[in-house]
């Protein structure tokens, strides 16, 4: 069998086929013992092959390669499916379930669920709002449960799962009560989440709010469900945030409709005010309020704090106003109460957009800080980080001091006593001599 050579190639290599390294080159293909020569199309790639191969290598068009690479890049660049959360039904009655369906929830995402009940009450009477058979399909790590009540004098939070009951109770301050407990929320069925207490002597309505927040661990597709108990009329508002973005906000009427409830003394939702009427909405804990000329209600969802730069820290909040992306025209006003004991100097209201804080034009009053707002979003009251007083320790080197000691002056001997003793000795000697001479005589 004769060897084939690549036609028009400078160097002669005895191979059965050649890869044309540049365009316009002809390549020899072996068919049995013959060499069939054809032009290599421009921008094509021809693979070298050997007669030991049982079949001819095919030409792979460069256009196909480019399309395949582009397809892979597009697939990699496409974002993951956005999370969706829906609620059903649109209206409920006491003792009926609510379903919150979740699709494509990313793992390790920040998740917040708010359930708020608004209902009418008689002054100084007991109330109870309960979510029974609460099904939690996934776990929340680094999580917390916050209960907030407004229009109450006494308050009680109870959570029961299997044989474990957690109870927190307390008195309201200015009609407001809020408590937060930090622990991991495990998946499963909770017997109930219960908020109860006594309304204020002057209260005609109360707001009971339960919020769970944490980092998700579990399936991306799931469903939260619970049964509403203790309310014959009113409104249930459900809001859900994923990584700080509102995914669900819905108000669900409880009981009979407004038309059928007229004249029966049951509470009904208020009608939308005219555009020129200003309305103030206050968070359940009473620490922040917003005044807007807006037809729909504004809710407050407390979210985990985000790091603040430039030497500032969160004094109150952050709070997310829901529904999100609601414009206020004319501009509204947000007001934060200054917490007891917080220094007033340097307090400002700031808005959060993704991970960037923007300081708003703020006014410090006697007990609060206000700022204009044009859109619902996330807001917080910021203040400077206190500078800790530092104690400087200065090492003191002792100064060497030389003290010259003057030796004591010797006390002169008592010459009078010495003289007396010498005279006595002389007299004794003389007396002895006299006695001796008398004996000789």
Secondary structure, DSSP 4 states (H G I P E B T S, - for coil): -PPP--TT-SS----S----SSTT-EEEEEETTEEEEEEPPTTEE-----TTSSSPPPPEEHHHHHHHHHHHHHHHHSPPPPPEEEEE-SEE-TT-EEEEEEESPPTT-EEEEEEEEEEE--TT-EEEEEEEEEEE-SEEEEEEEEEEEESEEEEEEEEEETTEEEEEEEE-BTTEEEEEEE-PBPSEEEEEEEEEEEE-TT-SEEEEEEEEEEEEES-SSEEEEEEEES-SSEEEEEEEEETTEEEEEEEEEESS-HHHHTTTT---PPPPPPTT--EEEE-TTSSEEEEE--SS--EEEE-------TTEEEEEEEEEEESSS-EEEEEEEEEEEPPTT---TT-EEEEEETTEEEE--EEE-SSEEEEEEEE--EEEEEEEPPPPPPPPP-PPPPPP---PPPPPPPPPP-HHHHHHHHHHHHHHHHHHHHHHHHHH-
